[in-house]
Amino acid sequence: MNDRNNTIAGWVLFAGIVALGASIVSSEVFNSHRPETMGYPIEGVAVEGEGGEAAKPIEFYLASADPAKGEQVFKKCTACHNADKGGANALGPNLWGVLGEPIGKGANGFAFTEALAGKGGNWDWNSLSEWLSNPKKFAPGTKMTFAGLGNPEDRANVIAFLNAHSDAPKPLPAAPEETTAAADDKAAAEAAGAGAEKAENEPVLNEATAAKGGQKSMGGEAAKVSQ
């Protein structure tokens, strides 16, 4: 009887050891650690903050903006808007002459949400760019469902298109002065590099060379005197 009890106890102990070992092994195999970056990367989408290059102001892109290209991009907006002179409001307001208008007021009687109506200021290059980039970030609570234009060149082209659809189009801004300064710095660096290369190619007059030349001159003078 004791042998039977010992056998049963042994099998129970063995089963416990096997279960414990399996638990340890499975915890090592299937151990999960919280990733440093949550989610999955999407190819072709730049992560905010990467690249090391500061974002350029919209004026940089407006300097070379093309209203014709903007018209093509604006087709994404035509389900809710038009930019025709005298055009009717639709789901969104008519956008003729929008540049320079008070934000959230409009000249065509459109009923804006308080999110825009209480924004203040006028539509200018920067405010239009911010709005087109991310409407919900620009005016939290807006009913605008458009996700936005992430490409600054697209925004600049659309703004140029809207600017052209006005009784008094404004001249597009020139590129910021900092780009000119950067070009000047580059030219100065190239000139400095060229000067350094020229200096490297010129013969160097050291003390030994100078002494040797001096001895030769003195010898020549002595020969003339002896003659």
Phi, psi and omega in degrees: 000318179295323178297321180295317179296321178296321179296315180297315180297323179295317179294322178297317179296318179297317179298321178295319179296318179298316180297318179296317179297318179297322179296318180295315181297315182294325179293328178286319183290317186255019179297129182247134177246145178293123180293153179296324179240120181283153178089186182242139179290143177248121183296139176089355179251120181283138177278136182300131179098344179275161177103331175074003181251129181293144179295137180278147177293156183298334178300329179301319182276330179293333181301332180237022183292150182237111180301328180295319176292325178297325178298322179293318179292325182296342179300337176293341186259351190289350175292336183238341187227160165219159181240029181275144177294124181080004181293152182279154171291150177235225173297331174238170184286156169295139188250017176295127178068026184294328181294120183101346178288154172297137181294129177074015179247298177075156182256003186241017174075022179285142181272098181279156174288160179297332180302323178267320183299330180265010183289318181082162180082179180246159175287115175234189183304312186287316181294322176295320179296316179296319179296313181292332180290316182201090184304318183289332176283322180293318182222082179305129182102354178295151177273358178297122183264354182294133184289331179117167178251109182284335182278118182296331178293320177297317180298315181298319180293320178294318178297320177296322177296314179294323178298322180290335179269075184200156175287339181220074179301143180265149176294135179295142182293152176283164177299144180303150182298333183297332177289324176293319178297321179296321178295320178296319178297320179295317179296320179296320179294320179294320179295319179295321178295320179295321179295320179294321179295321179295320180295325180293328183278346180280144179296144181260126179265103179263182185294321181295317179296319180295318180296318180297317179296323180293320179296320180297319180294320180294322178297320180295320180294321179296321180296322180294321181293318182295332178286000000 
